[in-house]
Amino acid sequence: MSYIEGSCKVSEAHQPILTVKHLTKSFGPKAVLRDVSLELNAGEVLAVIGSSGSGKSTLLRCVNALEEYETGEIRLRGERLSYRGDGSKRRRLGDRQLAAERARIGMVFQSYNLFPHLTAQENVMLGLRRVRGMSRSRAVEVARQWLDRVGLGDRRTHYAHQLSGGQQQRVAIARAVALEPELILLDEVTSALDPELVGEVLGVIRDLARNGMTMMVVSHEMSFVRDVADRVAFMHGSRVLEVGSPAKIFDRPATAQLKTFVGRFRGISAKLSNEDAPAMDGAA
């Protein structure tokens, strides 16, 4: 592998659910993913960190078949996704096949992407009805259960414009997990939120992690990453440079690039801590 793999404890019962091998992706002449390889175990939370433009969000979009890529492969439980064949015979699957694959992988975006003409409950029900083929009564039951789970049981008849950003994002999370996907992708789900609303969304993700949801999370919230992730992948220059436990990544970085990245966030944390500290009285 092209990255530095750190040691971490993952249960032997956990089997790789997602495998990404030697993925490359370009937008015109610009390479955004260079020989990216990763594995994600069942029941594991893998956080992907790095500076803007390092390829984090593009990686998630490739996994969910929202972006095409030039070389490499992605497998879910051993089954190849998005393409069949190799070399000159390589072909992308049709829209119906891609939609079936996406149904196995839930994704929550930076923007909430709620349908404005539907209530919170109806937004959650939509996929249950169309993708899972549930009866209306069963879809109502499942939607209510998940809205209760994310703390929005009393907002289920509200439309998007009647909800705060944090509440809309929680509806989006409920909509994704209600479909019981094998894997959840979360792409900077707090980046569009006011600071006071971030905590409520991160709390929902913490709850999902505690209950064994398999997740791949792109986040700039380093304290959250350290708290929730089983492993962390650091991306720089469109490559995965290091993978390891949160303690390894944040306390014992092996590359100069990660040391600089972690040091920048430590500096921000220290500055915030000093600002929050009570002013000292200079009198003896």
C-alpha positions in Angstrom: 0.0 0.0 0.0 1.1 3.6 -0.6 0.2 4.9 2.8 1.6 4.3 6.3 -0.7 2.0 8.2 -0.8 2.4 12.0 -1.8 -0.3 14.4 -5.2 -0.3 15.9 -7.5 -2.8 17.6 -10.4 -4.1 15.4 -12.4 -7.1 16.5 -11.5 -10.3 14.6 -15.3 -10.7 14.1 -15.3 -7.6 11.9 -14.9 -8.4 8.3 -14.0 -5.9 5.5 -17.3 -4.6 4.1 -15.7 -2.0 1.8 -12.5 -2.4 -0.2 -11.1 0.4 -2.3 -8.0 -0.5 -4.4 -5.7 1.7 -6.4 -8.4 4.3 -7.2 -7.5 7.1 -9.6 -9.8 10.0 -10.6 -9.2 13.2 -12.5 -11.2 16.2 -13.5 -9.6 17.1 -16.8 -5.9 17.4 -16.3 -6.2 17.7 -12.5 -5.8 14.4 -10.6 -8.0 14.4 -7.5 -7.4 10.8 -6.4 -4.0 9.1 -6.9 -3.7 5.3 -6.2 -6.1 5.4 -3.2 -6.5 2.2 -1.3 -8.6 1.7 1.9 -10.6 -1.0 3.7 -13.5 -0.5 6.0 -14.6 -3.2 8.4 -18.2 -4.1 9.4 -19.3 -2.1 12.4 -16.4 0.3 12.1 -16.2 4.1 11.8 -13.5 5.2 9.4 -12.9 9.0 9.4 -11.2 10.6 6.4 -9.4 13.9 7.2 -7.2 16.3 5.3 -7.1 19.8 3.9 -9.6 21.1 1.4 -9.0 19.8 -2.1 -7.2 16.6 -0.9 -9.9 14.3 -2.4 -12.0 13.4 0.6 -15.4 14.2 -0.8 -14.6 12.8 -4.3 -13.6 9.5 -2.7 -17.0 9.2 -1.0 -18.8 10.2 -4.3 -16.9 7.5 -6.1 -17.9 4.9 -3.5 -21.5 5.9 -3.9 -21.2 5.8 -7.8 -21.9 9.5 -8.1 -18.6 10.0 -9.8 -16.8 7.9 -12.4 -13.1 7.1 -12.0 -10.4 6.0 -14.4 -8.7 3.0 -12.8 -8.9 0.8 -9.7 -11.9 -0.8 -8.1 -14.4 -0.6 -5.3 -16.0 -3.7 -3.7 -18.8 -3.9 -1.2 -18.8 -7.3 0.6 -16.6 -8.6 -2.2 -18.9 -7.5 -5.0 -17.4 -5.0 -7.5 -19.3 -1.7 -7.7 -20.0 0.6 -10.7 -18.1 -1.3 -13.4 -17.7 -4.6 -15.0 -14.7 -5.8 -17.0 -11.2 -4.5 -17.2 -9.0 -2.5 -19.6 -10.6 -1.8 -23.0 -13.6 -4.0 -22.0 -14.3 -2.0 -18.8 -17.8 -0.6 -18.8 -19.9 1.4 -16.4 -23.2 -0.2 -15.2 -26.5 1.2 -16.4 -28.6 3.6 -14.3 -30.9 0.9 -12.9 -27.9 -1.2 -11.7 -26.2 1.9 -10.2 -29.4 2.8 -8.4 -29.6 -0.7 -6.9 -26.0 -0.4 -5.7 -26.7 3.1 -4.2 -29.6 1.5 -2.2 -27.0 -0.5 -0.3 -25.0 2.6 0.6 -26.6 5.5 2.4 -25.1 9.0 1.9 -25.6 12.2 3.8 -24.4 15.4 2.1 -23.1 18.8 3.3 -26.4 20.3 2.1 -29.5 18.6 3.5 -31.2 17.8 0.2 -34.6 17.5 1.7 -37.6 17.8 -0.6 -39.2 21.2 0.4 -42.8 20.1 -0.5 -42.6 17.1 1.8 -42.8 17.0 5.6 -39.9 15.5 7.7 -41.8 12.2 7.9 -42.6 12.2 4.2 -39.0 12.8 3.4 -38.0 9.7 5.4 -40.9 7.7 4.0 -40.1 8.4 0.3 -37.1 6.0 0.0 -38.9 3.4 2.2 -41.8 3.3 -0.3 -39.9 3.6 -3.6 -36.7 1.7 -2.8 -37.8 -0.8 -0.2 -41.3 -1.2 -1.5 -42.9 -0.8 2.0 -46.6 -0.4 2.5 -47.6 3.1 3.5 -48.5 2.1 7.1 -45.2 0.3 7.6 -43.2 3.3 6.1 -45.0 5.6 8.5 -44.1 3.4 11.4 -40.4 3.2 10.4 -40.2 6.9 9.7 -41.6 7.8 13.1 -39.2 5.4 14.8 -36.2 7.0 13.2 -37.4 10.6 13.7 -37.9 9.7 17.4 -34.4 8.2 17.4 -32.8 11.5 16.1 -34.9 13.6 18.5 -37.4 14.9 16.0 -40.6 13.0 16.9 -42.4 16.3 17.6 -41.3 17.8 14.2 -42.4 15.0 11.9 -45.2 17.1 10.3 -42.9 20.1 9.8 -41.6 21.2 6.3 -37.9 22.0 5.7 -38.4 25.7 6.0 -39.9 25.2 9.4 -36.8 23.3 10.7 -33.4 24.6 11.7 -30.3 23.6 9.8 -29.4 21.0 12.5 -32.9 19.6 12.4 -32.9 19.3 8.6 -29.6 17.5 8.8 -30.9 15.1 11.4 -33.9 14.4 9.1 -31.4 13.7 6.3 -29.5 11.2 8.6 -32.8 9.5 9.6 -33.8 9.2 5.9 -30.5 7.5 5.1 -30.3 5.0 7.9 -34.0 4.2 7.8 -33.2 2.3 4.5 -30.9 0.0 6.5 -28.0 0.3 4.2 -24.9 -1.8 4.6 -22.7 1.3 4.9 -23.3 5.0 5.6 -21.2 7.8 4.0 -21.2 11.2 5.7 -19.7 14.1 3.8 -18.9 17.1 6.0 -22.4 17.0 7.4 -21.8 19.9 9.9 -20.0 22.3 7.5 -23.2 24.2 6.5 -24.4 24.5 10.1 -24.1 27.4 12.5 -21.6 26.5 15.3 -24.4 26.2 18.0 -26.2 23.5 15.8 -23.2 21.3 15.2 -23.4 19.4 18.5 -26.9 18.1 17.9 -25.9 16.5 14.6 -22.7 15.0 16.0 -24.6 13.6 18.9 -26.8 11.6 16.5 -23.7 10.2 14.7 -22.2 9.3 18.0 -25.3 7.3 18.8 -25.2 5.5 15.5 -21.5 4.6 16.1 -22.2 3.3 19.6 -24.9 1.0 18.0 -22.5 -0.5 15.5 -23.4 1.4 12.3 -20.7 1.0 9.6 -19.7 4.5 8.6 -17.2 6.4 6.5 -17.1 10.0 7.7 -15.4 13.0 6.1 -15.1 15.7 8.8 -13.1 18.7 9.8 -14.3 18.3 13.4 -11.1 16.9 14.8 -12.3 16.4 18.4 -15.3 14.5 17.1 -13.1 12.4 14.9 -10.9 11.5 17.8 -13.8 10.6 19.9 -15.9 8.5 17.5 -13.6 7.0 14.8 -12.1 3.5 15.1 -9.5 4.4 12.5 -8.6 7.6 10.7 -7.3 8.1 7.1 -5.3 11.2 6.4 -5.4 12.4 2.8 -2.9 14.9 1.3 -2.2 15.8 -2.4 -5.0 13.4 -3.6 -3.4 10.4 -1.8 -3.9 8.5 1.4 -0.7 9.1 3.4 -1.5 7.6 6.7 -4.1 5.3 8.3 -4.3 4.3 11.9 -6.0 4.7 15.2 -7.0 8.2 16.4 -4.2 8.0 19.0 -1.6 7.1 16.3 -2.8 9.8 13.8 -3.1 12.6 16.3 -0.4 11.8 18.8 2.2 10.0 16.7 2.0 11.3 13.1 4.6 9.7 10.8 4.7 12.1 7.9 5.6 15.8 7.8 2.4 16.6 6.1 0.3 15.0 8.9 2.4 16.7 11.6 1.7 20.1 10.0 -2.0 19.3 9.6 -2.4 18.1 13.2 -0.3 21.0 14.5 -2.6 23.5 12.8 -5.7 22.1 14.6 -3.8 21.9 17.9 -3.0 25.6 17.4 -6.7 26.4 16.8 -7.7 24.3 19.9 -5.2 26.1 22.1 -6.4 29.5 20.9 -10.0 28.7 21.6 -9.1 27.3 25.1 -7.3 30.5 25.9 -10.2 32.6 24.7 -12.6 30.6 26.8 -10.5 30.8 29.9 -11.5 33.4 32.6 -9.5 36.6 32.6 -6.8 36.7 35.3 -6.8 39.6 37.8 -3.4 41.2 37.7 -3.6 42.4 41.3 -1.6 40.5 43.9 
